[in-house]
Amino acid sequence: MLKNGLFIMVVGFIALILGLTNADSYQPITLIIGISLTIAGFMMYNCAEQKSEE
C-alpha cells in the first residue's frame, strides 16, 4: 500500500507538471487529474503509514 500510494503520487506530480507547462485546451483536465491523483496517493500512503505504526 505504501508503494502504491507513492507511485500514484509520482504519477500525479508528473501530470501536475505537464498540466502547468501545457498551453493547449487539455490544460484544465490535466491539472484536475494531477491534483486528484496526488491527493489520492497521499491518502493511500498516509493510511498505510498509520496502519504500520499500530
C-alpha positions in Angstrom: 0.0 0.0 0.0 2.9 2.3 0.7 4.4 1.7 -2.7 1.1 2.1 -4.4 0.5 5.4 -2.7 3.9 6.7 -3.6 3.5 5.6 -7.2 0.2 7.3 -7.6 1.6 10.5 -6.0 4.5 10.4 -8.5 2.1 10.0 -11.4 0.0 12.8 -10.0 3.0 15.1 -9.7 4.1 14.4 -13.3 0.5 15.1 -14.5 0.5 18.3 -12.5 3.8 19.4 -14.0 2.6 18.6 -17.5 -0.6 20.5 -16.8 1.2 23.6 -15.7 3.5 23.6 -18.7 0.9 22.9 -21.4 -0.9 25.8 -23.1 -3.5 23.8 -25.0 -7.1 23.0 -24.4 -6.3 20.0 -22.3 -4.6 22.0 -19.5 -7.5 22.2 -17.0 -8.3 18.5 -17.4 -4.6 17.6 -16.9 -4.4 19.8 -13.8 -7.6 18.3 -12.3 -6.3 14.7 -12.9 -2.9 15.6 -11.5 -4.3 17.2 -8.3 -6.8 14.3 -7.8 -4.1 11.6 -8.3 -1.7 13.4 -5.9 -4.4 13.7 -3.2 -5.5 10.0 -3.7 -1.9 8.9 -3.5 -1.2 10.9 -0.4 -4.3 9.5 1.3 -3.3 5.9 0.4 0.2 6.5 1.7 -1.0 8.1 4.9 -3.5 5.3 5.6 -0.8 2.7 5.1 1.7 4.6 7.2 -0.8 4.8 10.1 -1.6 1.1 9.9 2.1 0.2 10.0 2.6 2.3 13.2 -0.1 0.4 15.1 
